[in-house]
């Protein structure tokens, strides 16, 4: 299984048995998940609920496309810029600062905090700003949860350069010289309660640091605010996810509960929601050259603390600028 | 989408021409322009290329442009090489009194293939772009007339000393 899984991962970032692996960079550092999944699969043969979840996992897994960086289509991105611009400018009143901090060329790891549930407007606003600032010709890939890529109607994301979050896909993208956007907090952070909007919460996931060190690329922190005001996020639903076995089969550790348009009470956010028109502000911080700043043999924990602390300070400053929720 | 703005400047065309052909001055007088960098060996003239960005709404929009017409001191036109489609033109015409210059700044922009939403985006962006052009011309007028006044004072002082 181990070899087979490794091969499958190197091919496309999802498993041939249909189960998914992680949304974000916890995929980079959780070997115990394989054991959990195997145990869950075994349980699935006797437990009808687990069988159902297994079947769903299989269906979803089979929809996750093979990762192919060439699916990114600059012409498609360019032609869709006006629509993105309308949404980002009129609905979210997006504001992106500090794009000049991103190195003009070469691979770079953009590390963002993630907000707004499955609709994540911060991604839209930042992707638009990146594409217009550097031009659609510059290679730019975003790592996303397998569920996002498997969802019907969202196949177009692959044309924007979105690939399943996996170490292999991230490495492949960086080796191609691309700028790569990762959200280490992933599903844990994006579904945090609205009253924790001003908190950077990567849940201790340090894979992004190891990735940057391994490929010797700079980290550029990207801090955003406003996404958590696009709905009233109440709870991550971690207990519910565990109860249903989603954490083991889909590595979906959350089943978020929110109040969101047009559903009212929204459990899971699987169908998305209509985000409230909260103002989204994004600030790009200066690039961090890890070996220049932390020496030839840097400590992963020290870098992680530095990145998250710097981002938290910026998020605090952005929060202090905001006068009213949604209005900005 | 085509937007344009015009203004009369109390300075000869040659002086205004110096402003509009000098890439180093663009960040100083062009409103909402956040980048105007030379991207070719030659900084001026036909074939010169610049990386340009203008803040419109939530994005900085622009790309690589190339000078395609350089008719001193009357017309300077550029067209986009990458980025959103754009054509721009400075049109300088000497007024009959010989002391003023009529300056027009034209900008055509869009994204080919963007469909109806592209058309809507162009319409929505037009007032902001037009206002950017107007403010740019007002600032150009202020700076050019200041330069003209400074040159006139220097000339008078030189004549008095002789």
Interface residues (C-beta under 8 A of the other chain):
Chain A: X75 X78 X79 X80 X81 X82 X83 X85 X86 X88 X89 X90 X92 X93 X94 X95 X96 X99 X125 X128 X129 X132 X133 X135 X137
Chain B: X53 X56 X57 X58 X59 X60 X61 X62 X63 X64 X82 X83 X84 X111 X112 X113 X114 X115 X117 X118 X120 X121 X122 X124 X125
